[in-house]
Amino acid sequence: MRRLIAFIALVLAIGVTALPVAAESVEDISKELMCQCGCTMIVYNCDCSTAGQMNDVIRTKLGEGQSKQQIIDYFVGQYGETVLSAPTKEGFNLTAWIFPFVALVIGAGIVYFVLTRWFIVRGQAEHVPVNVESIAGLDAYDERLREELKDFER
C-alpha cells in the first residue's frame, strides 16, 4: 500500500512539474510593439527588415531569460513610448483610453437635448389656437375652387 501511495505521489509530482508554464513567445511580444520602419504596422504583421531585426532582438532577450515586460521596457528605452502598439494606461495617456467613452456620453446627451427640444417646439406648434373668423373668410375660396373643378370634370 505504501508503494502505491509513493508511486501516485511521484506521478503527481512529475505531472505538476511537467505542466506547461505560460512562456512568452516572440509573437506575443511582437504584437505589442510597433515597427519602426515608418509603416505604422505592428511588428507581428510587418515583414520588413526592421521588424525582422526587432524579432531577432526579442528572440535573443527571451533566450537570455528576460521577461515580456523587461523586453518591452528595453524597446521603450530605445525608441520611446511610440514603439508601443497601445498607449500605457497611466498619466496623460490615460485620456486616450477614457476620452472615447466620455465623448460618447457627451454626444448622446447633446442628441437627447436636441431631440427633446425639437419635439417640445414641434408639440407647441401643433397646439396653436385657430382664429375662427379667419376660417369663415375661406368659404369664398372654397366655393370658387368647387366651380373651377366643375369645369375640369366636363
N, C-alpha and C positions, 0 to 999 in steps of 0.2 A: 504494500500500500504506500509505503514511504517513497519507493522508487517511482510509482505512478504520479504522486504529488510533485516530486522533484522534476520528473520529466515534463509535466504540464507547466510548472513554473519556468523551466528552461525554454520551452516553446513560446510561452507568452513573453518572456524577456527578449528573445530573439525577434519575435514578431513585432514588438513595440519599437525596438531599435531599427528594424528594417522598414518601418513606415516612411513614406517619402516626406521629406521636410520641404516646406514651401520655399524652394530655392528660386531666386530671381534669375531670369534669363535675359539675354541680350534684347529679345523682343519686348519684354515687359518694360525695360528701362528706355529703350529707343522710342516707345510710344509716348513717353512723357517729355521728349526733347524735340526742339525744332531744328531742322537742318540749317546750317549757317552759310549755305551757298547763295542764299537770296531767293530760293524757290518758294518759300513760305509753306513748306510741307513738313510733316513730322519725319523724323529720321527713319522710322519704321517703313514709311511709304516711299521715301525718296531713294532713287537709285544712282545718284551722282557720286563722285569720288569723295566729296566731303562727308556724306552720310556713311560711306564705307569706312573712312578713317575714324569717324566717331564710333561706329560699331566696333572697330578694332580696339579702340581705347576702352570701351565698355567691356569687351571680352577680356582684355588684359587685366583690368581692375577687378573683374569678377574672379579671374584666376588667382589674383593676389589675395582674395578673401574679403574684399571690401563689400559693404552692404549697398543696397539700392540707394539709400539716402546719401551715403558717402559719395557715390559716383555722381549723383545728381548735383550734390554740393560742389564737386570738383568742376563740373561743366558750368555751373552758375558762377564760380570763381573765375573761370576762363573767359566766358562770354557775357556775363551779367544775366539778369532775370529774363532777358529776351530769349534765352535758349529754352525756357520752359514752355511747354505746349499749352498750359493753362496758368493763369496768374495765381500767385500764392493767396491764401485766404487770411491774410493779415495786413495790417497797416492800410495804406491808401488803396492797395489792390483789392481790398475787401469791397470797395464800391463797385468793382466790375462784377462781383457776384450778387450784390444786393440791388443795384440800380435797375436792372431789368424788371424786377418784381415791383419795386416802388413805382416805376414808370407805368407799369400795367395797372396798378391800383389807382394812380392819379388819372390815367386815361379813362378808366372805367367810371370814375367819379365825374369827370367832365362830360362824358357821354350821357350819364344818368341825369346830370343837372340840365344839360341842353334839351334832352328829350322831355323831361318833366316840364320845363319852361315852355317848350313848343306846344305840348298838349294842353297846358293851362291856358295859354293865349288862344289856342285854337278853340278850346271849350268855351271861352268867354265870347268869342266871335260868333259862335252858333246861337247864343242866347241873347242876341241883340234885340231889344224890343222893336216891333214893326209899327210904323205910323199908319193907322187905318185910313186916314184921309188921303195919303199918297196912293194907296191901292185903289181907292174909289176913282181916282183920275185915270187909271189904267183901263177902265171899262171902254172908253172910246177907242183906244188902240186895239183892244180885243175884238171889238165889233168890226173895225176896219180890216184886221187880219182875216177874219172869217169871210168877209166879202171878197177879198183878193184870192183866197184859197178856192172859192167857188168858181172863179174864172179859170183856174187851172184844172179843175175837176171835169170840165166840159170837154 
